[in-house]
Amino acid sequence: MVETSRKLVPLEGLRGIAAFVVVIYHLVLGFTAKGVGFVPHGHGALVLLTQFGLGLLNGGAAVTVFFVLSGFILSLPFARDRRPARVLAALLKRWPRLAGVTVIACLFAYALILWSGHNYKAAAHISGAGWMASHGNSPILHHHLSWAKAVRDGLIKVFTEGDVRFDSPLWTMRIELFGSFAIFLMAPALFAIRSWVVRFALVGLVMLSVGTSFPQTYFSDFLVGTVLAMLFAEGRLPSIPKGAALPMGGLALYLFSFTYEQNLLIHAPLKAALPPGDSAHFVWDAGAVLTIMLLLGNHGLRRAFSGLWAAWLGLLSFPIYLLHGPIMLSAGAGTLVGSADTLGVAGGEILAALVTIALTLLCALPLARLDLAWTKLLGLMTRPLLARGAQGAARPEAG
């Protein structure tokens, strides 16, 4: 039997932590000259620890966690209900569900760009950060700036082209949308199959077919989440004793710290084993699997991640992810420009980071409430479809 959503609060906490990892990753990219690829001089233990810590500021790994969690959460309903009506309702809701908030995010970014002007360039001149100078890898051109283009980008282009002109983190939305579609089509079939050998064979075949070419390769992350959902729904996730939790957690951190920017010797075996192409996310998939198994299978961790803080962090995670970039490139950049002479460059960067975090949290709360209301409305709109599907499924039994 599928457990109640209350039992999944630890995963909401994980989603929130992943969102903050992305925020901190971008803060380091935006307000430091060398970013997370900084390699200290020397060869001592402190240098090694510093490099390992910088590796954990891994935006790519955090995004992979998002995709694995999406595959997990989106697959679970099909453990109980695999009717075509359920699949159709899920497919119909997914694009409006995402587009409702991405349009708001692009309009929000457009307003901040008009308000802040070229403060990001001045901030980049102070910090020496190339990421800030490029406006978060999304250079602004004059003909890009209109509310109509912001609406079009948030409604269509971020999903069809991965366009990131207004809000660079939205490059993930194309993968999220089509990865979700793949899950809605595959999860019912995988749940219906009772043989785990056949299940793993099908999942492996799909992962092999999508290969390591961007962006198709990221479908594998969603499938990893689906496999975990099947294990969870069927009560097959193992209970993790305290003695095993620590080494499993350490292994997960080691996998999450893997980046191509760093050249730690401890990562050499991973680099040697990975196939060519965009394949680092396979390492992070393994880290996500270990982390989810720990949060759901270890009593102490599950209890620690079941508090109100985890529920709230999960609620705010998507808005935090959507809004932090535009806020950092406007209000954060302006704070650095205005405070560097008084506080020095380092002091101005710290203040700019704190202002970015505070404003992101402040703006994330109303967007989270809007997102909840929008999701509820979409559920009400598709309820008649599910009701008709239930009637159709019951009619042959009545005969």
DRENNUKE-10984 format. One record per residue (C-alpha): residue in one letter; x, y, z. Coordinates in steps of 0.1 Angstrom, whole numbers, padded with zeros to 4 digits, always signed. Layout:
AXYZ/...
END
This chain:
M+0000+0000+0000/V+0012+0035-0008/E+0019+0055+0023/T+0003+0088+0029/S+0019+0121+0017/R+0026+0129+0053/K+0052+0102+0053/L+0070+0119+0024/V+0078+0151+0043/P+0115+0141+0045/L+0117+0143+0007/E+0102+0178+0008/G+0130+0188+0032/L+0155+0173+0007/R+0140+0193-0021/G+0143+0225-0001/I+0179+0218+0008/A+0186+0211-0029/A+0171+0245-0038/F+0193+0262-0013/V+0224+0245-0027/V+0215+0260-0061/V+0211+0294-0045/I+0245+0292-0027/Y+0261+0279-0059/H+0249+0308-0079/L+0258+0333-0051/V+0294+0319-0053/L+0294+0322-0091/G+0279+0357-0090/F+0299+0373-0062/T+0334+0357-0065/A+0359+0359-0092/K+0369+0322-0092/G+0336+0306-0083/V+0333+0270-0072/G+0362+0260-0094/F+0386+0278-0070/V+0416+0255-0061/P+0437+0266-0031/H+0474+0264-0032/G+0491+0236-0014/H+0485+0199-0008/G+0476+0196+0028/A+0445+0181+0044/L+0429+0215+0048/V+0432+0222+0010/L+0417+0188+0003/L+0388+0195+0027/T+0383+0229+0011/Q+0381+0214-0024/F+0357+0188-0012/G+0335+0214+0004/L+0334+0235-0027/G+0324+0204-0046/L+0294+0200-0024/L+0282+0235-0037/N+0271+0215-0067/G+0243+0231-0086/G+0242+0202-0111/A+0239+0176-0084/A+0211+0196-0068/V+0192+0198-0101/T+0196+0160-0105/V+0180+0156-0071/F+0150+0177-0083/F+0146+0154-0113/V+0149+0122-0093/L+0124+0135-0067/S+0100+0145-0096/G+0102+0109-0110/F+0095+0095-0075/I+0065+0118-0066/L+0049+0118-0101/S+0051+0080-0103/L+0035+0072-0069/P-0002+0078-0079/F+0001+0051-0106/A+0008+0025-0079/R-0030+0026-0071/D-0046+0040-0102/R-0033+0032-0137/R-0065+0040-0157/P-0060+0058-0190/A-0081+0087-0175/R-0054+0091-0148/V-0026+0092-0173/L-0045+0117-0195/A-0053+0140-0166/A-0017+0140-0155/L-0005+0148-0191/L-0031+0176-0194/K-0022+0192-0161/R+0016+0192-0163/W+0023+0220-0187/P-0002+0245-0172/R+0010+0235-0137/L+0046+0245-0146/A+0038+0274-0170/G+0016+0292-0144/V+0046+0299-0123/T+0073+0302-0150/V+0053+0330-0166/I+0051+0348-0133/A+0089+0343-0128/C+0097+0357-0163/L+0075+0388-0157/F+0091+0392-0123/A+0125+0390-0139/Y+0115+0415-0166/A+0104+0440-0140/L+0136+0437-0120/I+0157+0441-0152/L+0139+0474-0160/W+0143+0486-0124/S+0180+0476-0119/G+0193+0485-0153/H+0230+0475-0157/N+0238+0472-0120/Y+0249+0436-0127/K+0277+0448-0150/A+0289+0472-0123/A+0288+0445-0097/A+0307+0421-0120/H+0334+0448-0124/I+0338+0449-0086/S+0337+0411-0080/G+0354+0400-0112/A+0327+0373-0116/G+0322+0363-0153/W+0288+0347-0144/M+0275+0380-0131/A+0289+0399-0162/S+0270+0375-0185/H+0238+0381-0165/G+0238+0345-0154/N+0247+0331-0188/S+0217+0349-0203/P+0230+0382-0218/I+0204+0409-0221/L+0197+0424-0255/H+0175+0455-0260/H+0151+0437-0283/H+0145+0410-0257/L+0130+0434-0232/S+0092+0435-0233/W+0064+0421-0212/A+0051+0402-0242/K+0084+0384-0247/A+0086+0376-0210/V+0051+0360-0212/R+0060+0341-0244/D+0093+0328-0229/G+0076+0317-0197/L+0047+0302-0215/I+0064+0285-0244/K+0101+0290-0251/V+0115+0277-0218/F+0097+0244-0226/T+0104+0241-0263/E+0139+0256-0265/G+0151+0258-0229/D+0154+0295-0234/V+0168+0314-0204/R+0169+0350-0214/F+0149+0364-0185/D+0156+0338-0157/S+0186+0315-0163/P+0176+0287-0139/L+0146+0280-0161/W+0167+0260-0185/T+0156+0229-0164/M+0119+0234-0172/R+0121+0218-0207/I+0136+0187-0191/E+0111+0188-0162/L+0081+0189-0186/F+0092+0162-0211/G+0107+0141-0183/S+0073+0142-0166/F+0055+0132-0198/A+0078+0102-0201/I+0070+0092-0165/F+0033+0095-0170/L+0035+0071-0199/M+0060+0047-0185/A+0052+0045-0148/P+0017+0028-0153/A+0033+0001-0174/L+0061-0004-0150/F+0038-0007-0120/A+0016-0031-0140/I+0045-0054-0146/R+0051-0077-0116/S+0086-0090-0126/W+0114-0069-0113/V+0137-0085-0139/V+0115-0072-0167/R+0111-0038-0150/F+0149-0033-0147/A+0154-0046-0183/L+0129-0020-0196/V+0144+0008-0175/G+0179-0001-0186/L+0169-0003-0222/V+0154+0032-0221/M+0184+0047-0203/L+0207+0031-0229/S+0186+0044-0258/V+0186+0080-0245/G+0223+0079-0241/T+0244+0108-0228/S+0233+0136-0252/F+0218+0167-0237/P+0189+0170-0228/Q+0175+0135-0235/T+0200+0119-0211/Y+0183+0135-0181/F+0152+0113-0186/S+0173+0087-0168/D+0170+0108-0136/F+0132+0106-0137/L+0134+0068-0143/V+0156+0064-0113/G+0129+0081-0093/T+0103+0058-0107/V+0122+0027-0096/L+0125+0041-0061/A+0088+0049-0061/M+0080+0012-0071/L+0102+0000-0043/F+0086+0024-0018/A+0050+0016-0029/E+0056-0021-0026/G+0073-0019+0008/R+0107-0030-0006/L+0129-0001+0006/P+0152-0015+0033/S+0153-0003+0069/I+0187+0014+0074/P+0202+0008+0109/K+0222+0035+0126/G+0255+0017+0120/A+0249+0017+0082/A+0235+0052+0080/L+0269+0070+0085/P+0289+0053+0058/M+0259+0055+0034/G+0256+0092+0041/G+0294+0097+0036/L+0292+0079+0003/A+0263+0101-0008/L+0283+0132+0000/Y+0312+0118-0019/L+0291+0113-0050/F+0274+0147-0047/S+0309+0163-0045/F+0319+0150-0079/T+0323+0177-0105/Y+0344+0180-0136/E+0357+0214-0125/Q+0376+0199-0095/N+0405+0175-0100/L+0405+0156-0067/L+0423+0123-0069/I+0394+0107-0050/H+0372+0113-0080/A+0395+0098-0106/P+0378+0064-0105/L+0344+0080-0113/K+0358+0100-0142/A+0374+0069-0156/A+0342+0049-0154/L+0318+0075-0169/P+0309+0073-0206/P+0316+0104-0227/G+0290+0130-0230/D+0268+0147-0204/S+0270+0118-0179/A+0280+0133-0145/H+0243+0132-0135/F+0246+0094-0133/V+0269+0098-0104/W+0245+0122-0087/D+0216+0098-0094/A+0235+0073-0072/G+0239+0099-0045/A+0202+0108-0047/V+0192+0071-0044/L+0213+0067-0012/T+0199+0099+0003/I+0163+0090-0004/M+0168+0055+0010/L+0184+0070+0041/L+0156+0096+0047/L+0129+0070+0043/G+0146+0040+0058/N+0165+0053+0088/H+0143+0061+0117/G+0164+0089+0132/L+0169+0107+0099/R+0132+0103+0090/R+0121+0118+0122/A+0146+0147+0120/F+0134+0155+0084/S+0097+0152+0093/G+0094+0185+0111/L+0075+0216+0101/W+0107+0231+0088/A+0110+0204+0061/A+0074+0208+0050/W+0078+0246+0047/L+0112+0243+0029/G+0096+0219+0004/L+0067+0243-0001/L+0091+0272-0009/S+0117+0252-0028/F+0102+0257-0063/P+0096+0295-0059/I+0131+0299-0043/Y+0146+0282-0074/L+0126+0303-0098/L+0132+0337-0081/H+0167+0337-0067/G+0185+0344-0100/P+0166+0376-0110/I+0168+0389-0074/M+0206+0383-0072/L+0212+0399-0106/S+0192+0430-0096/A+0188+0437-0059/G+0219+0416-0050/A+0241+0433-0076/G+0228+0468-0065/T+0237+0460-0029/L+0272+0451-0039/V+0276+0483-0059/G+0262+0505-0031/S+0282+0489-0003/A+0316+0480-0017/D+0331+0514-0009/T+0319+0513+0027/L+0323+0477+0036/G+0350+0466+0011/V+0346+0441-0017/A+0343+0411+0006/G+0319+0428+0030/G+0298+0441+0001/E+0296+0405-0014/I+0285+0391+0020/L+0258+0417+0024/A+0247+0412-0012/A+0244+0375-0006/L+0223+0380+0026/V+0200+0405+0008/T+0195+0381-0020/I+0186+0353+0004/A+0163+0374+0024/L+0144+0389-0006/T+0142+0355-0022/L+0125+0340+0009/L+0102+0370+0012/C+0091+0368-0025/A+0089+0330-0025/L+0061+0328+0001/P+0034+0346-0020/L+0044+0327-0051/A+0041+0294-0032/R+0006+0303-0022/L-0003+0312-0058/D+0012+0279-0069/L-0008+0260-0044/A-0040+0277-0055/W-0032+0272-0092/T-0025+0235-0086/K-0057+0231-0067/L-0076+0247-0096/L-0061+0224-0121/G-0071+0195-0100/L-0107+0207-0099/M-0107+0211-0137/T-0095+0176-0144/R-0117+0159-0117/P-0146+0154-0141/L-0123+0135-0164/L-0112+0112-0136/A-0148+0107-0125/R-0159+0097-0160/G-0129+0074-0162/A-0139+0057-0129/Q-0174+0052-0141/G-0162+0037-0173/A-0139+0013-0154/A-0167+0002-0130/R-0193-0004-0158/P-0181-0038-0170/E-0181-0051-0135/A-0217-0041-0130/G-0226-0060-0162/
END
